[in-house]
């Protein structure tokens, strides 16, 4: 049997990030998140405005329908 030599793999040194690199990455992350949150709040304000407009229209339509139905009932029973 031939002797198998096991060669040890050289250990790869993993460089740890420096404090400055971590601070830069965190700062960049915070700026990106701030921008995304501003966009989210802008979109939520727009959605809220659309919902309020739709709600007002719904009440107007309901008032018109109730008015028309009540006029039909009055005409049917009293005329």
N, CA, C and O atoms as CSV, one atom per row, in Angstrom:
chain,resi,resn,atom,element,x,y,z
A,1,UNK,N,N,0.820,-1.177,0.000
A,1,UNK,CA,C,0.000,0.000,0.000
A,1,UNK,C,C,0.863,1.238,0.000
A,1,UNK,O,O,1.795,1.371,0.793
A,2,UNK,N,N,0.541,2.132,-0.893
A,2,UNK,CA,C,1.330,3.363,-0.907
A,2,UNK,C,C,0.890,4.270,0.237
A,2,UNK,O,O,-0.282,4.328,0.608
A,3,UNK,N,N,1.859,4.961,0.768
A,3,UNK,CA,C,1.566,5.906,1.848
A,3,UNK,C,C,0.916,7.160,1.266
A,3,UNK,O,O,1.424,7.770,0.325
A,4,UNK,N,N,-0.207,7.520,1.849
A,4,UNK,CA,C,-0.873,8.737,1.413
A,4,UNK,C,C,-0.433,9.861,2.329
A,4,UNK,O,O,-0.551,9.793,3.553
A,5,UNK,N,N,0.065,10.866,1.704
A,5,UNK,CA,C,0.449,12.034,2.492
A,5,UNK,C,C,-0.726,12.998,2.514
A,5,UNK,O,O,-1.280,13.371,1.480
A,6,UNK,N,N,-1.071,13.371,3.686
A,6,UNK,CA,C,-2.126,14.381,3.786
A,6,UNK,C,C,-1.454,15.730,3.927
A,6,UNK,O,O,-0.638,15.972,4.815
A,7,UNK,N,N,-1.825,16.562,3.040
A,7,UNK,CA,C,-1.241,17.905,3.111
A,7,UNK,C,C,-2.249,18.813,3.794
A,7,UNK,O,O,-3.431,18.834,3.450
A,8,UNK,N,N,-1.776,19.526,4.725
A,8,UNK,CA,C,-2.652,20.454,5.442
A,8,UNK,C,C,-2.915,21.653,4.548
A,8,UNK,O,O,-2.004,22.230,3.955
A,9,UNK,N,N,-4.184,22.007,4.472
A,9,UNK,CA,C,-4.535,23.172,3.674
A,9,UNK,C,C,-4.137,24.422,4.449
A,9,UNK,O,O,-4.352,24.527,5.657
A,10,UNK,N,N,-3.563,25.345,3.732
A,10,UNK,CA,C,-3.195,26.571,4.444
A,10,UNK,C,C,-4.454,27.303,4.904
A,10,UNK,O,O,-5.429,27.419,4.161
A,11,UNK,N,N,-4.414,27.775,6.100
A,11,UNK,CA,C,-5.557,28.460,6.674
A,11,UNK,C,C,-5.726,29.815,6.010
A,11,UNK,O,O,-4.784,30.597,5.888
A,12,UNK,N,N,-6.943,30.062,5.592
A,12,UNK,CA,C,-7.202,31.359,4.981
A,12,UNK,C,C,-7.492,32.352,6.098
A,12,UNK,O,O,-8.357,32.137,6.947
A,13,UNK,N,N,-6.760,33.414,6.067
A,13,UNK,CA,C,-6.984,34.404,7.103
A,13,UNK,C,C,-8.143,35.298,6.668
A,13,UNK,O,O,-8.126,35.891,5.589
A,14,UNK,N,N,-9.129,35.375,7.522
A,14,UNK,CA,C,-10.256,36.239,7.216
A,14,UNK,C,C,-9.999,37.584,7.877
A,14,UNK,O,O,-9.814,37.691,9.089
A,15,UNK,N,N,-9.996,38.576,7.049
A,15,UNK,CA,C,-9.740,39.910,7.581
A,15,UNK,C,C,-10.997,40.419,8.240
A,15,UNK,O,O,-12.074,40.404,7.644
A,16,UNK,N,N,-10.864,40.853,9.430
A,16,UNK,CA,C,-11.988,41.453,10.119
A,16,UNK,C,C,-12.086,42.915,9.691
A,16,UNK,O,O,-11.072,43.591,9.517
A,17,UNK,N,N,-13.314,43.392,9.525
A,17,UNK,CA,C,-13.447,44.792,9.124
A,17,UNK,C,C,-12.991,45.716,10.260
A,17,UNK,O,O,-13.109,45.405,11.445
A,18,UNK,N,N,-12.483,46.827,9.845
A,18,UNK,CA,C,-12.031,47.800,10.843
A,18,UNK,C,C,-13.237,48.562,11.377
A,18,UNK,O,O,-14.332,48.498,10.819
A,19,UNK,N,N,-13.014,49.269,12.446
A,19,UNK,CA,C,-14.085,50.057,13.043
A,19,UNK,C,C,-14.580,51.099,12.043
A,19,UNK,O,O,-15.780,51.355,11.952
A,20,UNK,N,N,-13.675,51.686,11.309
A,20,UNK,CA,C,-14.056,52.706,10.326
A,20,UNK,C,C,-14.900,52.089,9.203
A,20,UNK,O,O,-15.868,52.703,8.754
A,21,UNK,N,N,-14.551,50.906,8.757
A,21,UNK,CA,C,-15.327,50.241,7.716
A,21,UNK,C,C,-16.735,49.915,8.208
A,21,UNK,O,O,-17.708,50.089,7.475
A,22,UNK,N,N,-16.839,49.447,9.436
A,22,UNK,CA,C,-18.148,49.139,10.008
A,22,UNK,C,C,-18.966,50.420,10.157
A,22,UNK,O,O,-20.161,50.438,9.865
A,23,UNK,N,N,-18.317,51.488,10.611
A,23,UNK,CA,C,-19.014,52.770,10.766
A,23,UNK,C,C,-19.498,53.287,9.415
A,23,UNK,O,O,-20.610,53.803,9.312
A,24,UNK,N,N,-18.672,53.152,8.381
A,24,UNK,CA,C,-19.069,53.587,7.038
A,24,UNK,C,C,-20.242,52.760,6.513
A,24,UNK,O,O,-21.186,53.301,5.936
A,25,UNK,N,N,-20.173,51.455,6.716
A,25,UNK,CA,C,-21.251,50.584,6.258
A,25,UNK,C,C,-22.548,50.901,6.998
A,25,UNK,O,O,-23.617,50.928,6.390
A,26,UNK,N,N,-22.460,51.138,8.293
A,26,UNK,CA,C,-23.642,51.479,9.081
A,26,UNK,C,C,-24.222,52.822,8.644
A,26,UNK,O,O,-25.439,52.972,8.538
A,27,UNK,N,N,-23.365,53.779,8.395
A,27,UNK,CA,C,-23.819,55.093,7.936
A,27,UNK,C,C,-24.529,54.981,6.585
A,27,UNK,O,O,-25.586,55.577,6.380
A,28,UNK,N,N,-23.947,54.223,5.679
A,28,UNK,CA,C,-24.547,54.012,4.365
A,28,UNK,C,C,-25.907,53.316,4.516
A,28,UNK,O,O,-26.878,53.687,3.857
A,29,UNK,N,N,-25.963,52.313,5.383
A,29,UNK,CA,C,-27.211,51.592,5.631
A,29,UNK,C,C,-28.283,52.537,6.185
A,29,UNK,O,O,-29.435,52.487,5.754
A,30,UNK,N,N,-27.912,53.387,7.129
A,30,UNK,CA,C,-28.872,54.318,7.720
A,30,UNK,C,C,-29.385,55.324,6.690
A,30,UNK,O,O,-30.568,55.665,6.696
A,31,UNK,N,N,-28.507,55.800,5.806
A,31,UNK,CA,C,-28.942,56.739,4.768
A,31,UNK,C,C,-29.925,56.081,3.802
A,31,UNK,O,O,-30.924,56.686,3.414
A,32,UNK,N,N,-29.633,54.836,3.419
A,32,UNK,CA,C,-30.520,54.110,2.508
A,32,UNK,C,C,-31.862,53.854,3.175
A,32,UNK,O,O,-32.908,54.040,2.552
A,33,UNK,N,N,-31.848,53.430,4.435
A,33,UNK,CA,C,-33.098,53.167,5.155
A,33,UNK,C,C,-33.908,54.446,5.330
A,33,UNK,O,O,-35.132,54.429,5.208
A,34,UNK,N,N,-33.233,55.544,5.612
A,34,UNK,CA,C,-33.941,56.819,5.761
A,34,UNK,C,C,-34.647,57.199,4.462
A,34,UNK,O,O,-35.791,57.655,4.476
A,35,UNK,N,N,-33.957,57.008,3.348
A,35,UNK,CA,C,-34.543,57.318,2.048
A,35,UNK,C,C,-35.753,56.412,1.776
A,35,UNK,O,O,-36.783,56.875,1.287
A,36,UNK,N,N,-35.621,55.135,2.093
A,36,UNK,CA,C,-36.728,54.195,1.870
A,36,UNK,C,C,-37.915,54.539,2.753
A,36,UNK,O,O,-39.057,54.477,2.297
A,37,UNK,N,N,-37.668,54.905,4.023
A,37,UNK,CA,C,-38.765,55.256,4.918
A,37,UNK,C,C,-39.467,56.523,4.459
A,37,UNK,O,O,-40.691,56.617,4.544
A,38,UNK,N,N,-38.705,57.502,3.971
A,38,UNK,CA,C,-39.330,58.723,3.448
A,38,UNK,C,C,-40.255,58.383,2.288
A,38,UNK,O,O,-41.366,58.907,2.203
A,39,UNK,N,N,-39.805,57.515,1.403
A,39,UNK,CA,C,-40.625,57.100,0.267
A,39,UNK,C,C,-41.861,56.345,0.753
A,39,UNK,O,O,-42.956,56.557,0.231
A,40,UNK,N,N,-41.700,55.469,1.741
A,40,UNK,CA,C,-42.839,54.724,2.279
A,40,UNK,C,C,-43.868,55.660,2.897
A,40,UNK,O,O,-45.067,55.495,2.676
A,41,UNK,N,N,-43.407,56.648,3.675
A,41,UNK,CA,C,-44.338,57.588,4.289
A,41,UNK,C,C,-45.039,58.432,3.238
A,41,UNK,O,O,-46.225,58.732,3.376
A,42,UNK,N,N,-44.324,58.818,2.189
A,42,UNK,CA,C,-44.943,59.584,1.107
A,42,UNK,C,C,-46.036,58.756,0.444
A,42,UNK,O,O,-47.127,59.256,0.170
A,43,UNK,N,N,-45.738,57.496,0.191
A,43,UNK,CA,C,-46.720,56.622,-0.452
A,43,UNK,C,C,-47.912,56.356,0.467
A,43,UNK,O,O,-49.049,56.301,-0.001
A,44,UNK,N,N,-47.665,56.189,1.768
A,44,UNK,CA,C,-48.762,55.985,2.706
A,44,UNK,C,C,-49.665,57.213,2.777
A,44,UNK,O,O,-50.886,57.082,2.859
A,45,UNK,N,N,-49.069,58.408,2.744
A,45,UNK,CA,C,-49.867,59.633,2.723
A,45,UNK,C,C,-50.743,59.682,1.474
A,45,UNK,O,O,-51.907,60.077,1.536
A,46,UNK,N,N,-50.175,59.280,0.347
A,46,UNK,CA,C,-50.932,59.259,-0.904
A,46,UNK,C,C,-52.079,58.252,-0.827
A,46,UNK,O,O,-53.192,58.547,-1.263
A,47,UNK,N,N,-51.818,57.085,-0.285
A,47,UNK,CA,C,-52.851,56.057,-0.152
A,47,UNK,C,C,-53.952,56.545,0.790
A,47,UNK,O,O,-55.138,56.352,0.522
A,48,UNK,N,N,-53.553,57.174,1.890
A,48,UNK,CA,C,-54.536,57.693,2.844
A,48,UNK,C,C,-55.416,58.759,2.192
A,48,UNK,O,O,-56.626,58.793,2.417
A,49,UNK,N,N,-54.816,59.614,1.396
A,49,UNK,CA,C,-55.572,60.640,0.680
A,49,UNK,C,C,-56.564,60.004,-0.295
A,49,UNK,O,O,-57.714,60.431,-0.387
A,50,UNK,N,N,-56.115,58.990,-1.012
A,50,UNK,CA,C,-57.005,58.285,-1.948
A,50,UNK,C,C,-58.166,57.615,-1.220
A,50,UNK,O,O,-59.296,57.639,-1.706
A,51,UNK,N,N,-57.901,57.024,-0.073
A,51,UNK,CA,C,-58.955,56.368,0.702
A,51,UNK,C,C,-59.967,57.398,1.188
A,51,UNK,O,O,-61.173,57.157,1.134
A,52,UNK,N,N,-59.480,58.557,1.667
A,52,UNK,CA,C,-60.397,59.601,2.125
A,52,UNK,C,C,-61.275,60.111,0.984
A,52,UNK,O,O,-62.468,60.346,1.171
A,53,UNK,N,N,-60.683,60.281,-0.189
A,53,UNK,CA,C,-61.452,60.730,-1.351
A,53,UNK,C,C,-62.508,59.695,-1.727
A,53,UNK,O,O,-63.654,60.047,-2.008
A,54,UNK,N,N,-62.128,58.434,-1.734
A,54,UNK,CA,C,-63.067,57.359,-2.059
A,54,UNK,C,C,-64.191,57.291,-1.026
A,54,UNK,O,O,-65.352,57.070,-1.373
A,55,UNK,N,N,-63.839,57.482,0.235
A,55,UNK,CA,C,-64.833,57.455,1.298
A,55,UNK,C,C,-65.852,58.587,1.119
A,55,UNK,O,O,-67.052,58.370,1.289
A,56,UNK,N,N,-65.382,59.783,0.779
A,56,UNK,CA,C,-66.288,60.913,0.547
A,56,UNK,C,C,-67.213,60.631,-0.634
A,56,UNK,O,O,-68.411,60.908,-0.567
A,57,UNK,N,N,-66.667,60.091,-1.697
A,57,UNK,CA,C,-67.485,59.758,-2.869
A,57,UNK,C,C,-68.532,58.704,-2.528
A,57,UNK,O,O,-69.669,58.776,-2.994
A,58,UNK,N,N,-68.150,57.745,-1.728
A,58,UNK,CA,C,-69.084,56.690,-1.331
A,58,UNK,C,C,-70.251,57.276,-0.550
A,58,UNK,O,O,-71.399,56.907,-0.795
A,59,UNK,N,N,-69.983,58.178,0.378
A,59,UNK,CA,C,-71.049,58.818,1.145
A,59,UNK,C,C,-71.936,59.671,0.239
A,59,UNK,O,O,-73.151,59.718,0.432
A,60,UNK,N,N,-71.348,60.336,-0.730
A,60,UNK,CA,C,-72.151,61.124,-1.668
A,60,UNK,C,C,-73.078,60.230,-2.483
A,60,UNK,O,O,-74.259,60.534,-2.653
A,61,UNK,N,N,-72.539,59.139,-2.977
A,61,UNK,CA,C,-73.354,58.196,-3.762
A,61,UNK,C,C,-74.443,57.594,-2.888
A,61,UNK,O,O,-75.577,57.437,-3.341
A,62,UNK,N,N,-74.121,57.255,-1.641
A,62,UNK,CA,C,-75.124,56.698,-0.727
A,62,UNK,C,C,-76.231,57.716,-0.485
A,62,UNK,O,O,-77.405,57.348,-0.440
A,63,UNK,N,N,-75.879,58.985,-0.328
A,63,UNK,CA,C,-76.884,60.026,-0.138
A,63,UNK,C,C,-77.795,60.164,-1.346
A,63,UNK,O,O,-79.007,60.327,-1.211
A,64,UNK,N,N,-77.193,60.095,-2.535
A,64,UNK,CA,C,-77.991,60.182,-3.763
A,64,UNK,C,C,-78.933,58.989,-3.871
A,64,UNK,O,O,-80.107,59.161,-4.200
A,65,UNK,N,N,-78.444,57.797,-3.603
A,65,UNK,CA,C,-79.275,56.587,-3.687
A,65,UNK,C,C,-80.410,56.662,-2.668
A,65,UNK,O,O,-81.555,56.352,-2.996
A,66,UNK,N,N,-80.105,57.071,-1.440
A,66,UNK,CA,C,-81.150,57.166,-0.413
A,66,UNK,C,C,-82.189,58.211,-0.820
A,66,UNK,O,O,-83.390,58.002,-0.650
A,67,UNK,N,N,-81.715,59.341,-1.363
A,67,UNK,CA,C,-82.647,60.371,-1.826
A,67,UNK,C,C,-83.539,59.875,-2.940
A,67,UNK,O,O,-84.744,60.126,-2.922
A,68,UNK,N,N,-82.981,59.182,-3.900
A,68,UNK,CA,C,-83.785,58.652,-5.010
A,68,UNK,C,C,-84.773,57.597,-4.535
A,68,UNK,O,O,-85.932,57.595,-4.950
A,69,UNK,N,N,-84.321,56.709,-3.675
A,69,UNK,CA,C,-85.227,55.668,-3.171
A,69,UNK,C,C,-86.342,56.264,-2.319
A,69,UNK,O,O,-87.489,55.827,-2.403
A,70,UNK,N,N,-86.012,57.254,-1.504
A,70,UNK,CA,C,-87.058,57.868,-0.676
A,70,UNK,C,C,-88.071,58.605,-1.553
A,70,UNK,O,O,-89.267,58.595,-1.259
A,71,UNK,N,N,-87.597,59.248,-2.632
A,71,UNK,CA,C,-88.551,59.921,-3.532
A,71,UNK,C,C,-89.439,58.895,-4.238
A,71,UNK,O,O,-90.614,59.170,-4.481
A,72,UNK,N,N,-88.905,57.730,-4.569
A,72,UNK,CA,C,-89.730,56.676,-5.177
A,72,UNK,C,C,-90.779,56.168,-4.192
A,72,UNK,O,O,-91.925,55.932,-4.575
A,73,UNK,N,N,-90.397,55.997,-2.928
A,73,UNK,CA,C,-91.330,55.525,-1.913
A,73,UNK,C,C,-92.426,56.565,-1.696
A,73,UNK,O,O,-93.601,56.212,-1.597
A,74,UNK,N,N,-92.057,57.829,-1.622
A,74,UNK,CA,C,-93.047,58.894,-1.421
A,74,UNK,C,C,-94.009,58.942,-2.617
A,74,UNK,O,O,-95.221,59.060,-2.436
A,75,UNK,N,N,-93.476,58.852,-3.811
A,75,UNK,CA,C,-94.336,58.871,-5.008
A,75,UNK,C,C,-95.246,57.649,-5.071
A,75,UNK,O,O,-96.391,57.756,-5.510
A,76,UNK,N,N,-94.763,56.518,-4.648
A,76,UNK,CA,C,-95.551,55.294,-4.722
A,76,UNK,C,C,-96.697,55.292,-3.714
A,76,UNK,O,O,-97.791,54.827,-4.034
A,77,UNK,N,N,-96.472,55.799,-2.514
A,77,UNK,CA,C,-97.486,55.731,-1.475
A,77,UNK,C,C,-98.376,56.963,-1.367
A,77,UNK,O,O,-99.517,56.859,-0.919
A,78,UNK,N,N,-97.886,58.099,-1.760
A,78,UNK,CA,C,-98.643,59.318,-1.518
A,78,UNK,C,C,-99.138,60.010,-2.795
A,78,UNK,O,O,-99.719,61.091,-2.703
A,79,UNK,N,N,-98.941,59.460,-3.914
A,79,UNK,CA,C,-99.404,60.103,-5.132
A,79,UNK,C,C,-100.251,59.171,-5.945
A,79,UNK,O,O,-100.731,59.546,-7.014
